[in-house]
Amino acid sequence: MRVGLAKRDRSRSFGTYRTKVVGALAALLVLPIAAGLTTAGTAAAAPSPALTAPAATQNQGGATVGKVEWLSERRVALWINSPSMGIPIQVQILLARDWNVNPSATFPSVWMLDGLRATDIENGWTAETDAESFYADKNVNVILPVGGQSSFYSDWLEADNGVFYQWETFLTKELPSILENDWRTTQTRGVVGLSMGGTAAMSLAARNPGFFKFAASLSGILTTTSLGMPQAIQFAMNDAGKFNSAAMWGPPSNPQWAAHDPYTQADKLKGVSLYVSSGSGTTGPYDQPSGIPGVSTNYAGMGLEILARLTSQTFATKLNSLGIPAQINYRPSGTHSWPYWQFELHQLWPQLANALGTDVEKPACGASGAIAATAAANSWIGDCVTAEYSVAGGLAQDFRNGRIYWTSATGANPIAGRIAGEYMNTGAAAGPLGFPTTPELGTPDGQGRFNHFQNGSIYWTWWTGAHAVRGAILNEWAAQGYEGGPLKYPTAAEIATPGKAGNVQGFEIGAMYNSANGTYAVLGMIMGKYGELGWENGWLGFPKSNEVAIKDNGRFTEFDGGNIYWSPATGAWSVANGPIFDGWKSVGYEGGKLGYPLSDKFDIPGGTQQNFQFGWITVIDGKTEIHP
């Protein structure tokens, strides 16, 4: 079973809002189509010729990569500090099929643009479609910008809702050199967008001649300045994030509307291989029918697809008048929704591949030996997409849904999804974990997944993510029962403790520390008090014991400088080594006449004091007094 990014049930396209007004409008628009009053067909033209010269190298414009995180064996997320927008922008990349087989090769790219309801978590193409597995055998780097709700991927005139969108600058001036210099991406690019992204795909291609060799609009709004469209766009943007279109391009009379309109900019698309598709709005194979013939229950999606169809027809007519060839697909049914865009992604690939100069079909490959046996035993991993290749003294082979590693010492074992991503973050086979020694397995509680490696393990749950555990921390965690013990699952990577020699790793219920004292867990409210007092850099120092059970369901943990005690009745308080601790010890600790501590020590005139359940202890001028 592959551990991947969970699909979320959400509508993220151009204004897929559900209101009675839109629903009624959709029904009115669809009825003539259902009655056969309009026609649907497919107009095809040969793909346009390739550009004779590559685009000029783009200026990075000061953009820097602030963070890199691998999400799977061939999916990586970059957080790029954008000078134009003033915030980090996440861009995910699906790496080309031959990325590992041919480490010196460079690859063309496909940029996948999201819909109006784009989130800051994940691009809709990977959240809602099979794009990741579809592209697994394609020899292109797939670029997935994350975020940009209601932005139309354009440079806005003003800030709105606390953001100042400058997407066109980011995409065309700041991002390219990072992709080219660090991620082996060439200047041969294609762009595919759905809904808002379809509008932007055509607009960006027109506004930046030579930047894209291919542009596809799937259900895009391709005449943004025609009668009523600025108002429709404003309505949709307000519904998707409460954005104001005037902050984007000004009032409808502002020339910026025409400057971003694919229809008015169509003449600048000469030489770009174009693909345009839309449904009719009527009930299609991926829709749930309503009681009205031709009308699905996706009322908003029906009305929006009709708008996409009408504007796409107008745009296609303009292209034809300009003598610009395009592949135009008017589907006989279908609404404004993800299953249809996934279908179109598969349909447009041959044209896109030819425009980018890459192979349409994957080369023949096959698995053999132990890797073949492992692939057969783990059918979820899919078909091979590469031949075997060498890694760190062993072999690996990429499959559609994961990777299989082999050495003579470990045998062949598969790895995939977020566990594979964390493995990549640690350096994969060349890193400290070494090679996998097991396939992905389920934890006894049925909630997590894990792989064991030569020098550690990686554990995953949907709420904690995937994290490696190794060395002394793994040994102690195992001794305490792994995820079934008091710490539960890991929530962070092991890191060096700041200021003092040691290491620490976070878990659900606390942390595990490794220092010269040994390896010990600090849990729950004791952990909270430890943090309040400065962690290992405070006067307590490192832990010297695990949590110990004591009277009345209490607990304590020993540290270099003292102990922290907790009970259900009193909470967690520290007792420092020294005269107060010695005095409390002399009367029986928590089982004696003072009971549990009720405070940390605090200053009083001439000395210090600490309160307990049934009294207090003072140290004044070096003299300890117990007050029961």
Buried (B, 14 or more C-beta within 10 A) or exposed (E): EBBBBEEEEEBBBBBBBEEEEBBEBBBEBBBEBBEEEBEBEEBEEEBBEBBEEEBEEBEBBEBEBEEEBBBBBBBBBBBBBBBBBEEBBBBBBBBBBBBBBBEEEBBBBBBBBBBBBBBEEBBBBBBBBEBBBBBBBBBBBBBBBBBBBBBBBBBBBEEBEEBBBBBBBBBBBBBBBBBBEEBBBBBBBBBBBBBBBBBBBBBBBBBBBBBBBBBBBBBBBBBBBBEEBBEBBBBBBBBBBEBBBBBBBBEBEBEBBBBBBBBBBBEBBBBBBBBBBBBBBBBBEBBEEBEEEBBBBBBBBBBBBBBBBBBBBBBBEBBBEEEBBBBBBBBEBBBBBBBBBBBBBEBBBEBBBBBBEBEEEBEEBEBEEBBBBBBEEBEBBBBBBBBBBEBBEBBBBBBBBBBBBBBEEBBBBBBBBBBBBBBBBBEBBEBBBBBBBBBBEEBEEEBBBBBBBBBBBBBBBEEBBBBBBBBBBBEBBEEBEBBEBBBBBBBEBBEEBEEEEBBBBBBBBBBBBBBEBBBBBBBBBBBBBBEEBEBBEBEBBBBBBBBEEBEEEBBBBBBBBBBBBBBEEBBBBBBBBBBBBEBBEEBEBBEBEBBBBBBBBEEEEEBBBBBBBBBBBBBEEEEBEBEE
